[in-house]
Amino acid sequence: MKRFNLLLLIVGILNFHYSFGQEFSFNQGGVSNKGYFEVIPYETNNDKIFINVEINGKKRKFLFDTGSTTLICESLFREINPALIYKQLVIDMYKNKDTLKVVSLNDLKLGSIIFNDIPASVMQSSPDWFKCLNVEGIIGSNMLRNSIVQISSVNHTITITDNQKKLTLSKNDISKLKLIKSSYPFIQISINKIPLEVIFDTGNGAFFSLSNGMMNNIIKGEKNKPFETISTGFGANSFGLFGAENNTEMFRLRIPLLQINKGKFENTIVETSNIAQSSVGSELLKYGTVTLDYLNKNFFFEPFESEINIEEKKWPISPTVFNGQIVVGVIWGDLKSEVNLGDRIMKIDSTNYENWDMCKLSFGLKDKIKAILTLEDKNGKLKQIEIQKK
């Protein structure tokens, strides 16, 4: 059986945010009938959410990503041959550019709910992990914009309805939801009582991702920093639709108090990067039930506990994947004298990763606190270093 247990930090945060010209809107199509209510089971892998959809009478696995618009893989495009409705130069979250096709999907079923005339981009080249998991597309927020979506990690279900009365929701757990561009859901959070507006992005498996831009704006606007800088790093560990971000300076921060509705999170450790938007990711679901009321523009978060300490130790390097090989993507702190960006990770302790296949072999740092890495530099020279979570 194929295994896919990669750390999020290895494969990077694969977000598909991008900008189209003003003349085209993804906010089209939807459900023709009223009064629908469907409970859909989901599965997770690396904190990403996957559901089954039906297209042309066949079950298919899609990523459930509120931080994206709807997309399909090139192979599915060739199979179902949907109508091409637009072609446009697009820009991903790291300002990389390319041209994408947009098609119209019909008779797309989530359970018994049938969606029609849904604009979907065509991914010309799918991520390798899509192929490992047989993922054929993404359900995005443009498709959900007229619905109420509740995600329960306890039941591993996504409930979709157009009638709020069919759900049990508390007014004590509510805040405003703002839909931007292709109905991306932006929520209100606070860092040490400083209000911020970030996207709720289930395609991001992290708890909280902070952009360098937002961090700098917070510093400029506040006399006292609402966070502590633990260490600085340099490199790249995230990917947009068309490739990796450029190497940049990053920061590891400890946030004493991060609040989402009534949920209070203490000692959150966050790594900054050059992402276009700061986001709360799917890890939030470990701590409570989330309801995105796209229809009435409300956000509900019902925490399992009112106060949660989520401080965690981190590695002094962040691995990433480049040309099918595991390499050092980011170096944190004072390890720069021993390690170079791009050094290939050949071994972790006694496990060999020289011919690593992400579909068959899980990466070996996940359950460790300390490890010995065998690295190969650009000149082919091997060296060993010991690293430890701190």
C-alpha positions, 0 to 999 in steps of 0.5 A: 500500500502506498503511504503518504505521511510527509510533514507539511514543512517538507512539501510546503504549503500548496496554496492556489491563490491567484489573481485574474483580470477584473473582467472575469468572475469565478462567482458563477453557477451553483445549486438550482434547488433550495432547501438542501442539506447534505452530510459528507464524510471526509478523510485527512492526510497531512492535515489536508481534507479530501472528499469524494465528488461525482462527475460524469457518474464517477466518484473522484477524490478532490481536495477541499480548499476554502483558500482556493477556487475550484480546479481540476487536473489536466487529465480530468479535463481531457476525460470529461472535455468541459466547455472552455469559457475563459483563458487568462494570465494569472498570478499565484501567491508568490507573483509567479505568472502563467496562463490558465484555462477556465472551464464550466463544470456541470452535474458535479455532485456532493452527495445528493447536491448537484452543482452546475455552471461552476467555473474551474481552472485547469491545472496544467501540472498537478503536484506530485502528491496529487498523483500519489493520492489520486486527487483529481481536483479542488473544491474551492470557495467560489462553489460554496459561496451560496451555502453554509458549510460546517466542518466537524473533526469529531465526526469527520464530516462536512455539512453543506446546506442553505438553511442555517436553522438546520444546524446547531449554532451558538451566537456566542461563537460568531464573528463576521465573515468577509468574502473577497474576490472569488469568495475567499473567506476572511475572518477576524482574529486578534494577536494580543488584542490587535485585530487582524483579518486573515483568510480561513484556508483549509488547503493550509495544514498549519494552524496559523501562517503569518506573512512578512508583510502583515508582520511588518505592518503590525510592528509599524503600528504598535509600540510594543511587539505583540510577539517574541522573535525566537529565531530568524531563518533564510530560504524557502519552504512554500509553493504557489501554483507555478512554483516555489517562493524566492529565498527570503528572510523568515522569522519564528515568533511566539504569540502569547495570545491569539484569539479566534472568536471565543477560542484563546490560544496561548504561546502559538509558534508561527513561521513567517514567509512571503505568502500573499495572505496570512491565514488560519489553516485546517489545524484549527479543526483540531480545537473546535468545530468551524462553520463558514456561513458564506450565505449570511457572511458569518463565521462560527468557531465552537472551541472544545476548550476555552483556553489552549496552549499550543506551544511546540518545539521546532527543528533548526532546518525546514526541509523541502522538495526540489526536483524530486529530492529532499533538500534543506529549504530553510536554515534557522538560527546559527546553523548556517555555518554547518549547513547550506541551502539546497544541501540534499538530505541523503539519510536521517539516522540509518534511513536512506532517502537518496532514492526517495519516493514520496508515494512509498516512503514517509519522511523520518523527522515526524516522530523524532526529537533528535536526529543525525542527518547525512547531507550532500552539498552541491559539490557532492561532498558528504557530511553529518550533523546532529539536529534537535528540536528546540 
